[in-house]
Amino acid sequence: MTFANPLYLYLLLLLIPVIAWYIWKQKGAQASLQVSATQAFDKLPVTYKSYLRHFRFFLRLLVLICVIVALARPQSSSSWQNSTTEGIDIILALDVSTSMWAQDFKPDRLEAAKDVAAAFINGRRNDNIGLVEFAAEGFTLCPMTTDHVILLNQLKNVQCGVLEDGTAIGVGLATAINRIKDGQAKSKTIILLTDGSNNRGQVSPATAAEIAATYGIRVYTIGVGTRGMAPYPARTPYGTIVTQQVEVDIDENTLKQIAATTGGEYFRATDENALEKVFEEIDKLEKTKMSVKEFSKKEEEYLVWALAAFILLCFEILLRNTVLKNIP
């Protein structure tokens, strides 16, 4: 136990003159009566009030002590300690092209990917994680942060149709590299999720992969989509939505090449369960121990003492006005 204002504890010395004054006052307050003999008073009963006649003063002393201790602001002791934890730098790069509206995942590919990514983030408490979205262009929604509440709020806002449509895998990867390359962790990882083939952008996926390898960044690529045909909500010229069957076109060779170049792995997720297993597998692969110095925060304890002073004061007032109002 430590005190934020220890000088207030010197006020406890005031108890000495207070106690001395009370003793002196009690001696001066004794009434005298001259009688010829005291035998008649020997058998008079001694009431409990006689035993408690100093109890009110004792309660007041306790109230004063509690108030002084509360003013000194007692705090739980703080300490530094070295410990080992696990944490890396991660960027999630999500494809937000309109093909992610396909409904071979429920409710669609993008929403399923967001749910699984959120669960992944919640399980990586010690990691710096950022979020990049890409379509025909790349955009950083959230730089790397350990404040995962902010990150998850940004993830909820991810939607298709905001960026120019198309699939620029190279640009998305390059945007993620730009965000993670200066990270402080020794291990840097990009998780790139897409459901299509590279058809836009001025940076080729192979070039972006070579850049990532230069910075020692490992890239895990995930191809999202069933095999064959997938239901897709399309808008008719009349404004109504109809479900059409569209061909699933994922450039797996490119995604495998990116993973191989950077020392990562390629995964294919054909449904929600498979996607969850992919993120679980990445979670197992990407664990890096690092030594950190932890600090236990100070906890204020004055409220307990202040509350005790209030309760004791109320108890003293109650006794003064009830059972101890008159002491024979």
C-alpha positions in Angstrom: 0.0 0.0 0.0 1.4 3.4 -1.0 0.0 7.0 -0.5 -0.3 9.7 -3.2 -0.3 12.4 -0.4 1.6 10.9 2.5 2.2 14.2 4.2 -1.5 14.2 5.3 -0.6 11.2 7.6 1.1 13.7 9.9 -2.3 14.8 10.9 -2.6 11.6 12.9 -0.4 13.3 15.4 -3.4 15.5 16.3 -4.9 12.4 18.0 -2.5 12.8 20.9 -3.7 16.3 22.0 -7.3 15.3 21.3 -7.1 12.2 23.5 -5.3 14.3 26.2 -8.0 17.0 26.1 -10.7 14.3 26.5 -9.1 12.7 29.5 -8.6 16.1 31.2 -12.2 17.1 30.4 -13.5 13.8 31.9 -11.6 14.5 35.2 -13.1 18.0 35.4 -16.6 16.8 34.6 -16.9 14.5 37.7 -19.6 15.7 40.0 -19.0 15.6 43.8 -21.5 14.9 46.6 -20.6 14.7 50.3 -22.4 11.9 52.1 -21.8 10.2 55.5 -21.5 6.7 54.0 -21.6 5.0 50.6 -22.8 1.6 51.5 -26.3 2.3 50.3 -24.9 2.9 46.7 -22.8 -0.3 46.6 -25.6 -2.5 45.4 -26.9 -0.2 42.7 -26.8 -2.0 39.3 -24.3 -0.7 36.7 -26.0 -0.2 33.4 -24.5 -0.8 29.9 -24.5 2.9 29.3 -21.9 3.3 32.0 -19.6 0.9 30.1 -20.3 2.7 26.8 -19.8 6.2 28.0 -16.5 6.5 26.2 -17.6 4.6 23.1 -18.8 7.8 21.3 -15.4 9.4 21.7 -13.8 6.2 20.3 -16.1 6.3 17.2 -15.1 10.0 16.6 -11.4 9.1 16.8 -12.0 6.3 14.2 -13.9 8.8 11.9 -11.0 11.2 12.2 -8.4 8.5 11.4 -10.4 7.3 8.3 -10.8 10.9 7.0 -7.0 11.5 7.3 -6.1 8.2 5.6 -8.6 9.0 2.8 -7.0 12.5 2.3 -3.6 10.7 2.0 -5.1 8.8 -1.0 -4.0 5.2 -0.4 -3.2 3.3 -3.5 -2.4 -0.3 -4.3 1.3 -0.7 -5.0 2.5 -0.6 -8.6 5.3 -2.7 -10.0 7.2 -3.4 -13.2 7.8 -6.9 -14.3 9.3 -8.6 -17.4 7.1 -11.2 -19.1 6.9 -13.0 -22.4 4.0 -12.6 -24.7 3.2 -13.2 -28.3 2.5 -10.6 -30.9 3.2 -9.7 -34.5 2.2 -7.0 -37.1 -0.7 -8.0 -39.3 -2.5 -6.3 -42.2 -5.9 -7.7 -43.4 -6.4 -6.9 -47.0 -10.0 -7.5 -48.1 -11.4 -7.6 -51.6 -14.4 -5.3 -51.7 -15.2 -5.7 -55.4 -18.9 -6.2 -56.2 -18.3 -9.9 -56.9 -18.0 -10.3 -53.1 -21.8 -9.9 -53.1 -22.0 -13.5 -54.3 -24.2 -15.6 -52.0 -22.4 -18.9 -52.0 -21.5 -17.8 -48.5 -24.2 -16.6 -46.1 -25.4 -13.9 -46.3 -22.7 -13.2 -48.8 -18.9 -13.5 -49.3 -18.0 -10.2 -47.8 -20.2 -10.4 -44.7 -18.9 -14.0 -44.0 -15.3 -12.8 -44.4 -15.9 -9.9 -42.0 -17.4 -12.2 -39.3 -14.5 -14.6 -39.5 -12.0 -11.8 -39.6 -13.6 -10.2 -36.5 -13.3 -13.5 -34.6 -9.6 -13.7 -35.7 -8.9 -10.2 -34.5 -10.6 -10.9 -31.1 -8.2 -13.8 -30.6 -5.0 -11.8 -31.3 -5.0 -9.3 -28.4 -1.3 -8.6 -28.4 -1.0 -7.9 -32.1 -0.8 -4.7 -34.1 -3.4 -5.2 -36.7 -4.4 -3.0 -39.6 -7.1 -3.1 -42.3 -6.9 -2.5 -46.0 -9.7 -2.8 -48.6 -9.2 -3.0 -52.3 -11.1 -3.2 -55.5 -9.8 -1.4 -58.6 -7.8 0.7 -56.1 -6.5 0.2 -52.6 -7.5 2.1 -49.4 -6.3 1.9 -45.8 -9.3 1.8 -43.5 -7.3 1.4 -40.3 -3.5 1.7 -39.7 -2.0 -1.0 -37.5 -3.2 -0.6 -33.9 -3.6 -2.6 -30.7 -6.9 -0.8 -30.1 -8.9 -3.6 -31.6 -12.2 -1.8 -30.7 -11.5 0.9 -33.3 -10.3 -1.8 -35.7 -13.5 -3.8 -35.4 -15.7 -0.8 -35.8 -13.9 0.0 -39.1 -14.3 -3.6 -40.1 -18.1 -3.3 -39.6 -18.1 -0.4 -42.1 -16.5 -2.4 -44.9 -18.8 -2.7 -47.9 -18.8 -3.3 -51.6 -19.4 -0.5 -54.1 -17.5 2.2 -52.3 -14.3 2.0 -54.4 -14.1 1.8 -58.1 -15.1 -1.7 -59.2 -12.5 -4.2 -60.3 -9.9 -6.5 -58.7 -6.5 -5.0 -58.4 -4.7 -7.7 -56.3 -1.3 -6.1 -56.9 -2.5 -2.7 -55.8 -4.2 -4.1 -52.7 -1.1 -6.0 -51.7 1.1 -2.9 -52.3 -1.1 -0.8 -50.1 -0.8 -3.3 -47.3 3.0 -3.5 -47.7 3.2 0.3 -47.5 1.3 0.1 -44.1 3.3 -2.7 -42.6 6.8 -2.3 -43.8 7.8 0.1 -41.0 6.3 -1.9 -38.2 8.3 -2.6 -35.1 7.6 -6.3 -34.8 10.1 -8.8 -36.1 7.3 -10.8 -37.7 5.2 -9.1 -40.4 2.2 -10.8 -42.0 -0.4 -9.8 -44.6 -3.6 -11.8 -45.0 -5.0 -11.1 -48.5 -8.5 -12.3 -49.2 -10.0 -12.2 -52.7 -12.6 -13.9 -54.8 -11.4 -13.0 -58.3 -8.5 -12.5 -60.7 -6.3 -9.5 -61.1 -7.8 -7.3 -63.8 -7.0 -3.8 -62.8 -4.2 -1.7 -61.3 -0.7 -0.6 -62.4 1.1 -2.9 -60.0 1.2 -6.6 -60.9 0.7 -9.2 -58.1 4.1 -10.7 -58.9 5.9 -7.4 -58.4 4.0 -6.7 -55.2 5.0 -10.1 -53.9 8.7 -9.5 -54.6 8.5 -6.2 -52.7 6.9 -8.0 -49.8 9.7 -10.6 -49.8 12.3 -7.8 -49.8 10.9 -6.5 -46.6 10.6 -9.9 -45.0 6.8 -9.8 -45.1 5.0 -13.1 -45.3 1.7 -13.1 -47.3 -1.1 -15.6 -46.8 -3.5 -15.6 -49.7 -7.1 -16.8 -49.4 -9.3 -17.6 -52.4 -13.0 -17.2 -51.4 -15.7 -18.9 -53.4 -17.3 -22.2 -54.2 -16.3 -24.2 -57.2 -18.3 -23.9 -60.4 -21.3 -21.5 -60.3 -22.4 -19.2 -57.5 -25.7 -17.3 -56.9 -25.2 -13.6 -57.4 -27.8 -10.8 -56.8 -28.1 -8.7 -60.0 -30.2 -5.6 -60.6 -32.5 -5.6 -63.7 -33.1 -2.5 -65.9 -36.4 -2.1 -64.0 -34.6 -1.8 -60.6 -35.6 -5.2 -59.2 -33.1 -7.7 -57.8 -32.8 -11.1 -59.3 -30.5 -14.0 -58.5 -28.3 -15.2 -61.3 -25.8 -18.0 -61.5 -22.3 -16.7 -62.3 -19.0 -18.5 -62.8 -16.5 -18.5 -60.0 -13.2 -17.2 -61.4 -10.3 -17.2 -58.9 -6.8 -17.0 -60.2 -5.4 -19.6 -57.8 -2.0 -19.7 -59.7 -1.4 -16.0 -59.0 -2.4 -16.4 -55.3 -0.2 -19.4 -54.9 2.7 -17.6 -56.5 2.3 -14.7 -54.1 2.3 -17.0 -51.1 5.3 -19.0 -52.4 7.4 -15.8 -53.1 6.9 -14.5 -49.6 7.1 -17.7 -47.6 3.4 -17.8 -46.9 0.7 -20.2 -47.9 -2.4 -20.3 -50.1 -5.8 -21.4 -48.9 -9.0 -22.1 -50.7 -12.2 -21.5 -48.8 -15.4 -22.8 -50.4 -17.8 -22.2 -47.5 -18.0 -20.5 -44.1 -16.6 -23.5 -42.2 -13.7 -23.7 -44.5 -13.0 -20.0 -44.2 -13.0 -20.3 -40.4 -10.5 -23.2 -40.5 -8.3 -21.1 -42.8 -8.1 -18.3 -40.2 -7.6 -20.9 -37.4 -4.7 -22.4 -39.3 -3.1 -18.9 -39.9 -3.6 -18.2 -36.2 -1.6 -21.3 -35.3 1.2 -20.5 -37.8 1.7 -16.9 -36.9 2.8 -16.9 -33.2 6.0 -15.0 -32.3 7.2 -14.8 -28.7 8.7 -11.4 -27.6 9.8 -10.0 -24.2 7.8 -7.1 -22.9 7.9 -5.0 -19.8 4.5 -4.8 -18.1 3.3 -2.2 -15.7 0.6 -2.8 -13.2 -1.5 0.3 -12.8 -2.2 2.0 -9.5 -5.6 1.5 -8.0 -7.2 4.2 -5.8 -8.3 2.9 -2.4 -9.4 6.1 -0.7 -13.1 5.4 -1.3 -13.1 2.5 1.2 -11.8 4.8 3.9 -14.1 7.6 3.1 -17.1 5.3 3.1 -15.9 3.8 6.5 -15.7 7.4 7.9 -19.2 8.2 6.7 -20.7 4.9 8.2 -18.9 5.4 11.6 -20.1 9.1 11.7 -23.7 8.1 11.0 -23.4 5.4 13.7 -22.1 7.9 16.3 -24.9 10.3 15.5 -27.4 7.6 15.8 -26.1 6.5 19.2 -25.8 10.1 20.5 -29.5 10.7 19.7 -30.9 7.3 20.9 -29.5 4.8 23.4 -26.6 7.0 24.5 -28.5 10.3 24.7 -28.4 10.3 28.5 -25.8 8.5 30.5 -26.5 8.2 34.3 
